[in-house]
Amino acid sequence: MKKIKNDITEESAQNAGAERFPRFDWNARLMALCIAFISLFGLLIVVRLPSPDMRALIITIGCAGSIYFCARLFPRFNIADPLTTALATFLGSFGALYQYSLTQTFGGMMQTFFYAVGLAVFCATSIVTRKWVLVPGKVEKNRLPLIGVSAAALALPMVMSSSRQWIYLGFGGLSIQPSELVKVAFIIILADILKDKKLRHPVMVSAFLIALFVGMVALQNDFGSALVYYAAAVALVFIAAPSLRTILLETGVSAALAFGAYNISDVIQKRFKIFTTSFTDFTKMEGQLSSSLMSLANGGVTGTGLGLGRSGTIPVYSTDFVFAVVCEEFGFVFGIVLLFMIFLLVWQMLRVAGRAGKRFHAMLAAGCAVVFGVQAFLIAGGVIKMIPLTGVTLPFISGGGSSLVSLMAMCGIVGGVSMADAAPRRARINDAGYTIDG
């Protein structure tokens, strides 16, 4: 960085340097640490059996390579900022490797496939965000078709499938969970409505949209996802109209909805009953949660070791209770570190929202951050019996292609926002009398 104007103070130079985006030394160090960890973890999976697992070796090379190339190329081609890229690729790589380690079968490789698809969606979503979503008027012109398509997608499982949540594709046991994919459209549509100055009462209009989407997800008995939808909506409404009145209104509505849902749904009542059951009385607890708690106790602080846990005793160990399996095999300390990495990504998303030049940009990034944070808190808190259990996925770690792809799409939205807002910041720095390398 070269000083051009002599009247710029040293403090201004430091502030300008803080705005420098594309390449920091600590980004390179973080990338190296991520690659080293994934490589060592993959090699551990390779050598854990008497005969080397070559599929694990291929997945390891692919995951380590994805971190390196994405960290190099995404910032250069204005896909995403370095920190978002590094954290998303690291967590996605760890999830792909760990899901394979649980079964070491061809089916276990599906998470790797969805991770690769997710990276492509990451890139595509970032470009669409910068070229279409952030362009004034683009979403507004197509708002009604987007709402119609999203609502139809949520209704499809209830019409086509007895599970009410998934659409089975009929080959390879693959299925799609529309509620995971519609989260992305929900955030975009709701943020666009709330920033629309042409509407007389945008908050009231958004309330109908929230009721429609949250209600349809709740009708699928997917109360965890419904809570995630609602949490994102509450955050967006507050950003759009930050005031004490908004806080009081949201608190009252949330309390009323919680009371009504508890009295109407037998599923919610059962989960609260399990939550209030004593730790010492496992006979009255649901088998999944009791097995999860015993796995956590068995792992302790340092864990039993990779593949030495009792994950098979937990019915849905690769999805809802994967956090318990991770803590059993690697220890509770490692589980906390893993949650820290997820919340570091949430912090970065909130940082992008805080630095956004427009409120619409801030709402998009903040909505994605809330989805990540709430999902991680709900599933981790439920597994350790800190809160009632909800059936949501641990971001990037739980098995499930729909969830992984939708989370990557949200990372793409945040990446698109961060790179779109980076150009004006660079211009302001140049106007102050500095040239920015790279």
C-alpha positions in Angstrom: 0.0 0.0 0.0 1.5 3.3 -1.0 0.7 6.7 0.5 -0.2 9.3 -2.1 -1.6 12.2 0.0 0.5 13.6 2.8 -2.4 14.9 4.8 -3.8 11.5 5.6 -3.1 10.5 9.1 -1.5 7.3 10.3 -4.8 6.2 11.9 -6.6 6.7 8.6 -4.0 4.5 6.9 -4.7 1.8 9.5 -8.4 2.1 8.9 -7.9 1.9 5.2 -5.7 -1.2 5.6 -8.5 -2.8 7.7 -10.8 -2.4 4.7 -8.4 -4.3 2.4 -10.3 -7.4 1.4 -8.9 -10.0 -0.9 -5.6 -11.2 0.7 -4.6 -11.2 4.3 -1.7 -13.3 5.7 -4.0 -14.8 8.3 -6.3 -16.0 5.5 -3.5 -18.0 4.0 -2.7 -19.4 7.5 -6.3 -20.3 8.1 -6.4 -22.1 4.7 -3.3 -24.0 5.5 -4.6 -25.1 8.9 -7.9 -26.2 7.4 -6.1 -28.2 4.7 -3.7 -29.8 7.3 -6.6 -30.8 9.5 -8.7 -32.3 6.7 -5.7 -34.2 5.3 -4.8 -35.7 8.7 -8.4 -36.6 9.5 -8.7 -38.2 6.1 -5.5 -40.2 6.5 -6.8 -41.4 9.9 -9.9 -42.8 8.2 -7.7 -44.4 5.5 -5.5 -46.3 8.0 -8.1 -47.2 10.6 -8.9 -50.5 8.9 -6.4 -53.4 8.3 -6.5 -52.7 4.6 -6.2 -49.0 3.4 -9.5 -47.5 2.3 -8.8 -46.0 -1.1 -12.2 -44.3 -1.4 -11.4 -42.4 1.8 -8.1 -41.3 0.3 -9.8 -40.0 -2.9 -12.4 -38.1 -0.8 -9.6 -36.7 1.4 -7.6 -35.4 -1.7 -10.8 -34.0 -3.2 -11.8 -32.2 0.0 -8.3 -30.8 0.7 -8.1 -29.7 -2.9 -11.5 -28.0 -2.7 -10.4 -25.9 0.3 -7.2 -24.8 -1.5 -8.8 -24.0 -4.9 -11.9 -22.3 -3.5 -9.8 -20.2 -1.1 -7.7 -19.1 -4.0 -10.3 -18.6 -6.7 -13.5 -17.4 -4.9 -12.1 -14.1 -3.7 -10.2 -13.5 -7.0 -13.4 -14.0 -9.1 -15.6 -12.1 -6.6 -17.5 -15.2 -5.5 -17.0 -14.7 -1.7 -14.7 -13.2 0.8 -11.8 -15.4 2.1 -13.1 -16.1 5.6 -16.6 -17.2 4.5 -15.0 -19.4 1.8 -12.5 -21.0 4.2 -15.1 -21.8 6.9 -17.7 -23.1 4.5 -15.3 -25.4 2.6 -13.7 -26.6 5.8 -17.0 -27.5 7.5 -18.3 -29.1 4.3 -15.2 -31.1 3.9 -15.2 -32.3 7.5 -18.9 -33.3 7.1 -18.3 -35.2 3.9 -15.4 -37.1 5.5 -17.1 -37.8 8.7 -20.3 -39.0 7.1 -18.2 -41.5 5.1 -16.3 -42.6 8.2 -19.6 -43.6 9.9 -20.4 -46.3 7.3 -17.4 -46.5 4.9 -19.8 -47.6 2.1 -20.7 -46.2 -1.3 -23.8 -44.8 0.3 -21.6 -42.9 2.7 -20.0 -41.1 -0.3 -23.2 -39.4 -1.1 -22.4 -36.5 1.3 -19.3 -35.9 -0.8 -21.4 -35.8 -3.9 -23.7 -33.3 -2.3 -20.8 -31.2 -1.1 -19.5 -31.0 -4.6 -22.9 -29.9 -5.8 -23.1 -27.5 -3.0 -19.8 -25.8 -4.1 -21.3 -25.3 -7.6 -24.5 -23.9 -6.0 -22.3 -21.6 -3.8 -20.7 -20.1 -6.9 -24.0 -19.8 -8.9 -25.9 -18.3 -5.9 -23.2 -15.7 -5.4 -23.3 -14.6 -9.0 -27.1 -14.6 -9.1 -27.1 -12.5 -5.9 -24.8 -9.9 -7.4 -26.2 -9.8 -10.9 -29.9 -10.2 -10.1 -31.0 -10.2 -6.5 -29.2 -7.1 -5.5 -30.2 -5.2 -8.6 -33.1 -2.8 -7.7 -36.5 -4.0 -8.9 -35.4 -7.5 -10.1 -36.9 -9.5 -7.2 -39.9 -7.2 -6.9 -40.9 -7.8 -10.5 -40.8 -11.6 -10.0 -42.1 -11.6 -6.4 -45.5 -13.3 -6.9 -44.1 -16.1 -9.2 -41.4 -16.8 -6.6 -44.0 -16.9 -3.8 -46.2 -19.3 -5.9 -43.3 -21.6 -6.8 -42.0 -21.7 -3.2 -45.5 -22.4 -1.8 -46.1 -25.1 -4.4 -42.7 -26.7 -3.5 -43.7 -26.8 0.2 -47.1 -28.4 -0.7 -45.6 -31.2 -2.9 -44.5 -33.5 -0.1 -47.9 -33.4 1.6 -49.5 -34.3 -1.8 -47.0 -36.8 -3.2 -45.5 -38.5 -0.2 -46.8 -40.1 3.0 -43.8 -38.7 4.9 -45.1 -35.2 4.4 -41.5 -33.8 4.4 -39.6 -35.5 1.6 -40.2 -36.2 -2.1 -38.7 -39.5 -3.1 -37.1 -39.5 -6.5 -37.4 -43.3 -7.0 -33.8 -44.2 -7.6 -30.9 -44.8 -5.3 -33.0 -44.0 -2.3 -32.6 -40.3 -3.0 -35.1 -37.8 -1.8 -35.5 -34.0 -1.6 -36.7 -32.0 1.3 -38.3 -28.9 -0.2 -38.5 -27.0 3.1 -34.7 -26.9 3.2 -34.4 -25.5 -0.3 -37.3 -23.0 0.1 -35.5 -21.3 3.1 -33.3 -19.5 0.6 -36.2 -18.1 -1.4 -38.0 -17.2 1.8 -35.2 -15.0 3.0 -34.9 -13.3 -0.3 -38.6 -12.7 -0.8 -39.2 -11.5 2.8 -36.2 -9.1 2.7 -37.5 -7.7 -0.6 -41.0 -7.1 0.8 -39.6 -5.4 3.9 -37.4 -3.0 2.0 -40.2 -2.1 -0.5 -41.0 1.6 0.0 -43.9 1.4 -2.4 -45.9 -0.8 0.1 -47.9 1.2 2.7 -47.5 -1.4 5.4 -44.6 -3.8 4.5 -44.5 -5.4 7.9 -48.2 -6.3 7.8 -47.7 -7.7 4.2 -44.7 -9.7 5.4 -46.8 -11.1 8.2 -49.1 -12.9 5.7 -46.0 -14.4 4.0 -44.6 -15.6 7.3 -47.8 -17.1 8.3 -48.1 -18.9 4.9 -44.6 -20.4 4.9 -44.3 -21.2 8.6 -47.8 -22.7 8.7 -47.1 -25.0 5.7 -43.8 -26.2 7.2 -45.6 -26.8 10.6 -48.3 -28.8 8.8 -45.5 -31.2 7.7 -44.8 -31.9 11.4 -41.4 -30.3 10.9 -41.6 -28.0 13.9 -37.8 -27.6 14.0 -37.7 -26.1 10.5 -40.8 -24.0 11.2 -38.9 -22.5 14.2 -35.9 -21.7 12.0 -38.2 -20.0 9.4 -39.8 -18.0 12.1 -36.5 -17.0 13.8 -35.2 -15.7 10.5 -38.4 -13.8 9.9 -38.3 -12.2 13.3 -34.7 -11.0 12.7 -35.5 -9.6 9.3 -38.6 -7.7 10.6 -36.5 -6.2 13.4 -33.8 -5.1 11.0 -36.4 -3.5 8.7 -38.2 -1.7 11.6 -35.8 -1.5 14.6 -37.8 -0.1 17.5 -39.1 -1.0 21.0 -42.6 -1.4 19.5 -41.3 -4.1 17.1 -39.6 -5.9 20.0 -42.8 -5.9 22.1 -44.9 -6.9 19.1 -42.6 -9.8 18.2 -42.4 -11.0 21.8 -46.2 -11.0 22.2 -46.7 -12.8 18.9 -44.0 -15.4 19.7 -45.4 -16.1 23.1 -48.9 -16.6 21.6 -47.7 -18.9 18.9 -45.7 -21.0 21.3 -48.6 -21.3 23.6 -50.9 -22.3 20.8 -48.5 -24.7 19.2 -47.9 -26.5 22.5 -51.7 -26.9 23.2 -52.4 -28.1 19.6 -49.5 -30.4 18.8 -49.1 -33.8 20.6 -45.5 -33.9 19.2 -44.5 -30.7 20.9 -46.1 -31.9 24.2 -44.2 -35.2 24.0 -40.9 -33.4 23.4 -41.4 -31.1 26.4 -42.3 -34.1 28.5 -39.1 -35.8 27.5 -37.2 -32.7 28.2 -38.6 -32.4 31.8 -37.9 -36.0 32.6 -35.2 -36.6 35.2 -31.7 -37.5 34.0 -31.7 -40.5 36.3 -34.9 -42.0 35.0 -33.9 -43.2 31.5 -36.9 -45.7 31.4 -39.3 -42.8 30.8 -37.1 -41.1 28.2 -37.2 -41.5 24.5 -34.7 -44.1 23.3 -32.9 -41.7 20.9 -32.2 -39.0 23.6 -31.2 -41.5 26.3 -28.8 -43.2 23.9 -27.4 -39.8 22.9 -26.8 -38.8 26.6 -25.1 -42.1 27.3 -22.9 -41.6 24.2 -21.9 -38.2 25.4 -21.1 -39.6 28.8 -19.1 -42.4 27.2 -17.0 -40.0 25.2 -16.1 -37.7 28.0 -13.6 -34.9 27.5 -11.2 -36.7 25.1 -13.4 -39.2 23.3 -13.2 -42.9 22.6 -11.5 -42.5 19.2 -12.6 -42.6 15.6 -14.9 -45.5 15.0 -14.8 -46.7 18.6 -18.1 -45.1 19.7 -21.5 -46.8 19.8 -23.2 -44.7 17.2 -25.2 -47.7 16.0 -27.3 -47.6 19.2 -28.7 -44.2 18.2 -31.4 -44.6 15.5 -30.7 -41.4 13.5 -27.0 -41.0 14.4 -25.9 -39.6 11.0 -28.5 -36.8 11.0 -30.3 -35.5 14.1 -27.8 -36.9 16.6 -24.5 -36.6 14.7 -23.3 -34.1 17.3 -23.5 -36.8 20.0 -21.6 -39.2 17.8 -18.9 -36.6 17.2 -18.6 -35.8 20.9 -18.4 -39.5 21.8 -15.6 -40.3 19.3 -13.6 -37.1 19.7 -14.6 -35.7 23.0 -16.8 -32.9 24.2 -14.0 -30.4 23.8 -13.8 -31.1 20.1 -17.6 -30.8 19.9 -17.3 -27.3 21.4 -14.6 -26.4 18.9 -16.8 -27.6 16.1 -19.6 -25.4 17.3 -17.2 -22.6 17.6 -16.3 -22.9 13.9 -20.0 -22.8 12.9 -20.6 -19.8 15.1 -17.5 -18.2 13.6 -19.1 -18.5 10.3 -22.3 -16.9 11.8 -20.1 -14.1 13.1 -18.6 -13.5 9.7 -22.1 -13.4 8.1 -23.2 -10.8 10.7 -20.0 -8.9 10.1 -20.9 -8.8 6.4 -24.4 -7.6 7.3 -23.0 -4.9 9.6 -20.8 -3.6 6.8 -23.4 -3.7 4.2 -24.1 -0.4 2.3 -27.9 -1.0 2.1 -30.4 -2.3 4.5 -31.6 -4.9 1.9 -28.1 -6.3 1.7 -27.9 -6.4 5.5 -31.2 -8.3 5.8 -30.1 -10.9 3.3 -26.8 -11.6 5.1 -28.4 -11.4 8.6 -31.2 -13.8 7.6 -28.7 -16.4 6.5 -26.7 -15.9 9.7 -29.8 -16.5 11.8 -30.6 -19.7 10.0 -27.1 -21.1 10.7 -27.0 -20.0 14.3 -30.5 -21.1 15.2 -30.1 -24.5 13.6 -26.8 -25.2 15.4 -28.2 -24.0 18.7 -31.4 -26.1 18.4 -29.8 -29.4 17.5 -26.8 -29.1 19.8 -28.9 -27.9 22.7 -31.5 -30.6 22.1 -28.8 -33.4 22.0 -27.3 -32.4 25.3 -30.8 -31.9 26.8 -30.4 -28.2 27.4 -33.6 -27.4 25.4 -36.4 -29.7 24.1 -35.2 -31.7 21.1 -36.0 -30.5 17.6 -35.4 -32.4 14.4 -33.1 -30.0 12.5 -29.7 -30.7 11.0 -26.3 -29.6 12.4 -25.0 -27.3 9.6 -22.7 -29.0 7.2 -22.1 -32.0 9.5 -25.4 -33.9 9.5 -26.2 -36.1 6.6 -28.6 -34.8 4.0 -28.2 -33.4 0.5 -31.0 -30.8 0.6 -29.8 -29.3 3.8 -26.2 -29.1 2.6 -27.1 -27.5 -0.7 -29.4 -24.9 0.9 -26.7 -24.0 3.4 -24.1 -23.6 0.6 -26.6 -21.4 -1.3 -26.9 -19.2 1.8 -23.1 -18.9 1.9 -23.3 -17.9 -1.7 -25.8 -15.1 -0.8 -23.5 -13.8 1.9 -20.6 -14.1 -0.5 -22.4 -12.1 -3.1 -23.4 -9.4 -0.7 -19.8 -9.1 0.7 -18.2 -8.8 -2.7 -20.9 -6.4 -4.0 -20.3 -4.1 -1.0 -16.5 -4.5 -1.2 -16.2 -2.5 -4.5 -17.6 0.7 -3.0 -15.3 0.4 0.0 -12.3 0.0 -2.2 -13.4 3.1 -4.2 -13.7 5.1 -1.0 -10.2 4.0 0.1 -8.8 5.0 -3.3 -10.6 8.4 -3.1 -8.8 8.9 0.2 -5.5 8.7 -1.5 -4.4 5.1 -1.4 -4.0 2.4 -4.0 -4.9 -1.1 -3.0 -2.8 -4.0 -4.1 -4.8 -6.8 -5.7 
